[in-house]
Amino acid sequence: MGEFTIQISNDLVNQLVDDGMPKKKTRKSRRKVARDTEKSQSNETRKPESAVFPAWPVQPPLHVPGTFPAQPLQSELESIRSTLQESEKVLERLQKQEENMLQEVTQKAKDLHDKEYKLPNPKPEPCTAERFATLSCYKEHIKDPLKCASLVTSFADCLRRFGRLGDK
């Protein structure tokens, strides 16, 4: 998981030794003097705690103000609103641009479709005028169709010219 180091100071060793042995007055006085000198030496040679645990740096205290000033919030709010309005304008422009592009693409697709699938021009039917004249004559003279003989002959001649009749 993590590496931990344990440092045992001379004071701790001396304290453990003193607890384990019977106390003598002479030794105790000597020990006190020795302990005081060892404390001063150990304090001088002892590393600061931040050096003992380099993975855990000491961070400065965090100061959070209790109340926020109203003026900076208003300016930030105004800048956010202006950014929002600009974004909305950009969005509207992009939507208009999209609509225009969609119309252009639709029109171009329609044009291409019309060019690709255009029906060939039908051949004009020959002798349409003679045909209509003959039909109208027959409608007018239902009881006497022989009166339309000249129109029928001209219609037949026209058809022969264009090769429609089998007499050719």
C-alpha positions as CSV (number, residue, x, y, z in Angstrom):
1,M,0.0,0.0,0.0
2,G,2.4,2.7,1.2
3,E,5.8,2.9,2.7
4,F,6.1,4.1,6.2
5,T,9.3,4.9,8.1
6,I,9.5,4.9,11.8
7,Q,12.2,6.9,13.5
8,I,13.2,6.0,17.0
9,S,14.8,8.8,18.8
10,N,17.5,8.4,21.5
11,D,15.0,9.8,24.0
12,L,12.6,7.0,23.3
13,V,15.4,4.4,23.7
14,N,16.5,6.0,27.0
15,Q,12.9,6.1,28.3
16,L,12.4,2.4,27.5
17,V,15.7,1.6,29.1
18,D,14.8,3.5,32.2
19,D,11.4,1.8,32.5
20,G,12.9,-1.6,32.3
21,M,15.6,-1.2,34.9
22,P,15.3,-0.3,38.6
23,K,15.8,3.3,39.2
24,K,18.8,4.5,41.2
25,K,19.2,8.0,42.5
26,T,22.7,8.4,41.2
27,R,21.8,7.1,37.8
28,K,18.7,9.0,37.7
29,S,20.5,12.3,38.2
30,R,23.0,11.4,35.6
31,R,20.4,10.3,33.2
32,K,18.6,13.5,33.6
33,V,21.6,15.5,32.6
34,A,22.4,13.1,29.8
35,R,18.8,13.2,28.7
36,D,18.8,17.0,28.6
37,T,21.9,17.1,26.5
38,E,20.6,14.3,24.2
39,K,17.4,16.2,23.7
40,S,19.2,19.3,22.7
41,Q,21.5,17.2,20.4
42,S,18.5,15.3,19.0
43,N,16.6,18.5,18.3
44,E,19.5,19.9,16.4
45,T,20.1,16.7,14.4
46,R,16.6,15.7,14.0
47,K,15.0,16.4,10.6
48,P,11.8,18.4,10.3
49,E,8.7,16.4,10.0
50,S,8.1,17.4,6.4
51,A,11.4,15.9,5.5
52,V,10.5,12.6,7.2
53,F,7.4,12.2,5.0
54,P,8.2,13.7,1.7
55,A,5.1,12.2,0.1
56,W,2.8,14.2,2.3
57,P,3.6,17.9,1.9
58,V,2.3,20.3,4.4
59,Q,-0.2,22.6,2.7
60,P,-0.8,26.2,3.8
61,P,-4.2,26.8,5.4
62,L,-7.1,27.6,3.1
63,H,-8.8,30.9,3.8
64,V,-12.4,31.2,2.5
65,P,-14.0,34.6,2.9
66,G,-17.4,34.5,4.7
67,T,-19.2,36.8,2.4
68,F,-18.5,37.5,-1.3
69,P,-18.4,41.0,-2.6
70,A,-21.5,41.9,-4.6
71,Q,-19.7,43.9,-7.3
72,P,-17.4,41.2,-8.7
73,L,-20.4,38.8,-8.9
74,Q,-22.4,41.3,-10.9
75,S,-19.5,41.9,-13.4
76,E,-19.1,38.1,-13.8
77,L,-22.8,37.7,-14.2
78,E,-22.9,40.4,-16.9
79,S,-20.0,38.9,-18.7
80,I,-21.7,35.5,-18.6
81,R,-24.9,37.0,-19.9
82,S,-23.1,38.8,-22.8
83,T,-21.3,35.6,-23.7
84,L,-24.7,33.8,-23.7
85,Q,-26.3,36.4,-25.9
86,E,-23.3,36.2,-28.3
87,S,-23.7,32.4,-28.4
88,E,-27.4,32.7,-29.1
89,K,-26.7,35.1,-32.0
90,V,-24.1,32.7,-33.4
91,L,-26.6,29.8,-33.0
92,E,-29.3,31.8,-34.9
93,R,-26.8,32.6,-37.7
94,L,-25.8,28.9,-38.0
95,Q,-29.5,27.9,-38.1
96,K,-30.2,30.3,-40.9
97,Q,-27.1,29.2,-42.8
98,E,-28.2,25.6,-42.3
99,E,-31.7,26.4,-43.7
100,N,-30.1,28.2,-46.7
101,M,-27.8,25.3,-47.4
102,L,-30.6,22.8,-47.1
103,Q,-32.7,24.7,-49.6
104,E,-29.7,24.9,-52.0
105,V,-29.0,21.2,-51.7
106,T,-32.6,20.3,-52.1
107,Q,-32.8,22.5,-55.3
108,K,-29.6,21.0,-56.7
109,A,-30.9,17.5,-56.0
110,K,-34.1,18.3,-57.7
111,D,-32.3,19.7,-60.7
112,L,-30.1,16.7,-61.0
113,H,-33.0,14.4,-60.6
114,D,-34.9,16.2,-63.4
115,K,-31.9,16.1,-65.7
116,E,-31.2,12.4,-65.0
117,Y,-34.8,11.2,-65.3
118,K,-36.0,13.6,-67.9
119,L,-38.5,12.0,-70.3
120,P,-37.4,12.2,-73.9
121,N,-39.3,14.6,-76.0
122,P,-42.2,12.9,-77.5
123,K,-42.2,12.8,-81.3
124,P,-44.8,15.1,-82.7
125,E,-47.6,13.1,-84.1
126,P,-47.9,13.8,-87.8
127,C,-51.2,14.8,-89.4
128,T,-52.9,15.9,-86.2
129,A,-54.6,18.8,-87.9
130,E,-56.1,16.6,-90.6
131,R,-57.2,14.0,-88.1
132,F,-59.0,16.5,-85.9
133,A,-60.7,18.0,-89.0
134,T,-61.9,14.6,-90.1
135,L,-63.2,13.8,-86.6
136,S,-65.1,17.1,-86.3
137,C,-66.6,16.6,-89.8
138,Y,-67.8,13.1,-88.8
139,K,-69.4,14.6,-85.6
140,E,-71.2,17.3,-87.6
141,H,-72.5,14.9,-90.3
142,I,-73.4,11.8,-88.3
143,K,-76.2,10.9,-90.8
144,D,-74.3,11.6,-94.0
145,P,-70.5,10.7,-93.4
146,L,-69.9,10.8,-97.2
147,K,-69.7,14.6,-97.0
148,C,-66.3,14.2,-95.2
149,A,-64.7,12.1,-98.0
150,S,-62.4,14.9,-99.1
151,L,-61.0,15.4,-95.5
152,V,-60.6,11.6,-95.2
153,T,-58.6,11.6,-98.4
154,S,-56.3,14.4,-97.3
155,F,-55.7,12.7,-94.0
156,A,-54.8,9.4,-95.8
157,D,-52.4,11.3,-98.1
158,C,-50.7,12.9,-95.1
159,L,-50.3,9.5,-93.4
160,R,-48.8,8.1,-96.6
161,R,-46.2,10.8,-96.7
162,F,-45.1,10.0,-93.2
163,G,-45.1,6.3,-93.9
164,R,-47.9,5.5,-91.4
165,L,-50.1,3.6,-93.8
166,G,-49.3,0.1,-95.0
167,D,-49.7,1.0,-98.7
168,K,-46.2,2.0,-99.0
